[in-house]
Amino acid sequence: MLEACIDQLEQAADRPWQPVPQDLQDRYTIGQSGATGGDLVGRIERDVLPHHGGNIHPRFWGWVQGTGLASDLIAGMAGAVINGNLGGRDHGAVRMERAVIDWTRQKMGMAEGASGVLVTGTSQATVIAFQAARVKVLDGVRHKGQGATRLVAYAGAGVHNATRKAVELLGIGGDNLRMVPLKDGCMDVDALRTMVAEDKAAGALPFLLVGTAGSVDLGLFDDLNALADAAADEGLWLHVDGAFGAWTRIAEAPYRSLSDGIGRAHSIALDFHKWMYVGYDCGMVLISDEAVHRAAFAARPAYLEGADRGLAGGDPWFCDYGIDLSRGNRALKIWCALEMNGEAAFAEAITDNCRMAALMGETVEAQADMALGMVPVSNVCVFTARNDLEPEAQSALNSEIAQSLQESGAAVFSTTRIDGVMMLRAAITNHRTRAADISAAIEEVARLARAG
Ligand SMILES: *Cc1c(COP(=O)(O)O)cnc(C)c1O
């Protein structure tokens, strides 16, 4: 199995996504075969390893997906035999998670006294952060519920859907998430202040401001210092969705400054499984005030009571900082990744991904009929393959090109709409991408665009 796994990594460039065979699901018979370990490895080589989602390939730039690391294999083996449950108690994995959280807190520039927890991803981190904000602003909400109070949250137009889902889930109501218009790609803070004043006058309770570090569509960043100032003036909790963009904190100039001010947030949601390339799933929430974080989730029924010594010691327990009681060992993947490669390698890869997006932008502009949807700001490049066609024809062509490239295994772009035109979109969170991959992919787009 180990040999096959190493081959898979070494041959990532020769193993793009491929359409799923019709009979694959039927091949996954369950509980019938009594296969030996050897049989099982054979079946995994045939029915599992070839049918991946493509995101380990050097020309995969669809959506925003991480590419996985060789260190995940090491962490996966060690993690499997320990079978850690990190809900609490006193063992090494818990200490490692604390170390990983503290490292991340420092990278984000958040002051000491913050807390955090590893979670499935930014979606779950967002729910945890918003619940902490809600518990802080509404006394007794954990027991009495929200009552007639109308809480209102604010986010820039283009905020990720994870924010809307969290607002809905917590009973705040999607209509109470106000979309603030953007100005030059950032939340318009004057418009925000006007909306907050209107909502206060209407008897609502504005409580939460959501900033974006790296918008999913275009890789845009709010001016987080301006948002922190506005949040302080208006008494709002500032949350930053930094799913991938938070990691510009460790990039080189000019990309690092995109996330300036992120450490002033009350909470940050970020992923390791996107732009830190660590295997799925792996995200984190950081909350600047440990007491507030704990007050939002702590609850110990009798069977979970802690102790001064022994295995039930080791307070605080992670189950008091989030939704999950039983929790897997995500910290080990992060620790292995950073120990094996060093922080500098991540800084370089993240910076290089931004440079690759810029290079893709230049390559697109050098083609006669291609055009950028927007000049890349960070690691996202959006473009149309033919700007000499009507909008509808452009959309149809771009969509067709995306699908053809995926099916041929040449490259994976996803799509997004700018001013109603469906465009090709590359979000480069891929440490295997090189300049030659960019030029080859754009050449292929050009060839398909000419073929029409
Ligand atoms: C991916 C993403 C999310 C959701 O994160 P998950 O890890 O998929 O739950 C939220 N916000 C942004 C900006 C994202 O790119």
The ligand as an SDF file (V2000), in Angstrom:
LIG
                    3D

 15 15  0  0  0  0  0  0  0  0999 V2000
  -13.5960   27.5880    0.8870 C   0  0  0  0  0  0  0  0  0  0  0  0
  -14.0660   28.8510    1.5110 C   0  0  0  0  0  0  0  0  0  0  0  0
  -14.9490   28.8310    2.5920 C   0  0  0  0  0  0  0  0  0  0  0  0
  -15.5070   27.5390    3.1370 C   0  0  0  0  0  0  0  0  0  0  0  0
  -14.4830   26.8170    3.7180 O   0  0  0  0  0  0  0  0  0  0  0  0
  -14.5260   25.2280    3.8660 P   0  0  0  0  0  0  0  0  0  0  0  0
  -13.1790   24.8930    4.3800 O   0  0  0  0  0  0  0  0  0  0  0  0
  -14.7820   24.6800    2.4890 O   0  0  0  0  0  0  0  0  0  0  0  0
  -15.6260   24.9010    4.8120 O   0  0  0  0  0  0  0  0  0  0  0  0
  -15.3040   30.0270    3.1700 C   0  0  0  0  0  0  0  0  0  0  0  0
  -14.8280   31.1940    2.6950 N   0  0  0  0  0  0  0  0  0  0  0  0
  -13.9730   31.2640    1.6560 C   0  0  0  0  0  0  0  0  0  0  0  0
  -13.4650   32.5890    1.1920 C   0  0  0  0  0  0  0  0  0  0  0  0
  -13.5760   30.0910    1.0190 C   0  0  0  0  0  0  0  0  0  0  0  0
  -12.7350   30.1470   -0.0320 O   0  0  0  0  0  0  0  0  0  0  0  0
  1  2  1  0
  2  3  1  0
  2 14  2  0
  3  4  1  0
  3 10  2  0
  4  5  1  0
  5  6  1  0
  6  7  2  0
  6  8  1  0
  6  9  1  0
 10 11  1  0
 11 12  2  0
 12 13  1  0
 12 14  1  0
 14 15  1  0
M  END
$$$$
